[in-house]
Amino acid sequence: MSSYPLVAVVGNPNAGKSALFNMLTGARQKVANYPGVTVERKSGRLSLADGRPVEIVDLPGAYSLDASSPDEEVTRDVVLGKQQGERLPDALLLVVDATNLDNHLRFALQIIDLGLPTVVALNMIDLAARDGLTIDVAALERELGVPVIETVAVRRRGVDAIKEALSGAIGAARRMRSGGEGDFVAIQRRARAIAAAATVAEAPTRRWTGRLDTIVLHPLLGPIIFAAIMFVMFQAVFAWSQAPVAIIEDLVSAAQGAAVTAMPDGVIRSLIVDGALAGVGAVVVFLPQILILFFFILMLESTGYMVRAAFLMDRLMARVGLSGHAFIPLLSSFACAVPGIMATRTIEDPKHRLTTILIAPLMTCSARLPVYAIIIGAFIPARSVGYGIGLQGLVLFGLYLTGIVGALVAALVLRSTIARGTHQGFMLEMPKYQMPHLRDIVLGLWQRALIFLRRAGTIILVSTIVLWALLSFPQPKAGETALDSSIAGRLASGLEVVMRPIGFNHEISLALIPAMAAREVAVSALATAYSIQEDDEVKADQSLTSQLRGRWSLPTALAFLAWFVFAPQCLSTVAVTRRETNGWRWPGFMLAYLFALAYIAAGATFWLATFAGL
Amino acid sequence: MSVTVRLDQLPFRVPARVTAVEWHALTPAEARRLRNLGLDEGVTVEALHGGPIGRDPLAVRIGRMTVAIRRAHAETISVDAAP
């Protein structure tokens, strides 16, 4: 593929760049990372009007060549030919929003001044018309000196014209100038002048984005609408996922059953059935919930509501030294901290970003739910506390709330100690409301599913196999159980000394070891620890519940819940933190402070509950 | 006749022209970001909405774009409101 000419798609954030890229390439996209940085490289293939194939790459949105984030640096370095792992593009497809010309032309002028063959896509021309804007394309072409094509990315308008124009642009001489050093204010004023000259008519229509904002950002209605959306979202994550989760569980146990019949009993079969299939199955089961949550997040982002939510939340987050910028990553962390931590890249201020990364694991991710569900089911009576509110649901809500409050307190402490810095403000473009487009949502979900499954297939597979080995070797001698003789069993005995003061017994200590890979593994590890051999899952759950009731005191159970609110038991989160912070220092700190919090919280819960006579 | 006020004091839905920005009162990163969002002397701005607590942050139209900024930053922007 690398022998084909390269076309890079560049433009401001919110110019509709990715929608245009999706329209040009369809589903055949490759997502990779640029070497050394955690910026995604999305590429695809396109056949030009003359039949020549080209590679087309979607660069991160940027406001100017004066880069202020890792994403913008990649965009700058690619168009300057300085990006490691990327060749200098043969042509640029520059996307500008027709309804926001005066702003987008500034970056466009910087790009055109570089001297690479460039084609301008004048995108969202339909919205410009709706806003009563008429743009003289010929005048714009004259001023910019490059071809300008009117496009509507979501309706495939302008594809052929773009292919035609790119055919002409590729092969044209690259007259590279130093570029990017021009006087920013001068360029900005030139952009405004060109925009004013090219805008023929501007009817005074009241834009419906403004009308919608009057409701959505209303001081009273706004927060109510926001709360309602959050409620529906979390409700859907749990309600809609039940059927697909059951299907995945059936598939995993069918695969386990097939392996059991096909293979002779032995170490290899145990490795495949109890190690690989059980471990990966336990994680893949979260795919439906994660995809449902991402569906909502992608919808909120593509409609433009997400920025409004950040606007509504900014003041609250300012109280703990954060801003509305941190809202989006933290919301994603309710599905899974890994994409949440990756989403912090949009936060410019490094200390602000670091704080957000460090508190992201405190948002209750979907992996904690199986643990919470089994303990609540066993120890909290299913009775009502009045007003139709169940006690079990109330406890679950309390656990979510404890995580959120813990995160806010942690942010406050971090921002006034190790991540102290000026209060970076909240400055954010509020894009127009737009109808979400099915193609972009489906593509986004597909790419996230792939990323998640790839991780389940690598990190999680390897770690579950290692943990399986720790639990299975050395083989027990006569009179010993497999667990006691195993390396993990011995580790648990050592761990138990530390855990005893907070009410944890040997089996809990043992379960915490494999749960290091992923929290939900604690449930199956407890089942193993209590030697439950039950093929039928409902019966297995029932018998685990009765075992727990018989062997744990209520203070121990509550302490166990408190532990999981804080404990950073997730290798994927640690790995992504290491990648995003470029080293072991911050993941190390994250592990230390969260384990300390977990220990204190579990201990306090245990002793308070004990003294209260529970 | 026109009245010069700071952007944070400008009533909602009153278009005004930016006369001066205290760029030096902002950090270089903040100044660059505000410029990237289209702020400059001479552009038209209009406060549209305020956040639910203390009407902070502000949603401000700058040119053709709507931008969220905090009141603390709006204080550095002087505008001329034509009555």
Interface residues (C-beta under 8 A of the other chain):
Chain A: Y63 S64 D66 S68 T99 N100 L101 D102 N103 F184 V185 Q188 R189 R192 T209 G210 D213 T214 L217 H218 P219 L220 G222 P223 V307 A310 F311 L312 D314 R315 L316 A318 G324 E348 D349 T422 Q424 G425 F426 M427 L428 E429 M430
Chain B: T27 A29 E30 R32 R33 L34 R35 N36 L37 G38 D40 V43 L48 H49 G50 G51 P52 I53 G54 R55 D56 P57 A59 G63 R64 M65 T66 V67 A68 I69 R70 A72 H73
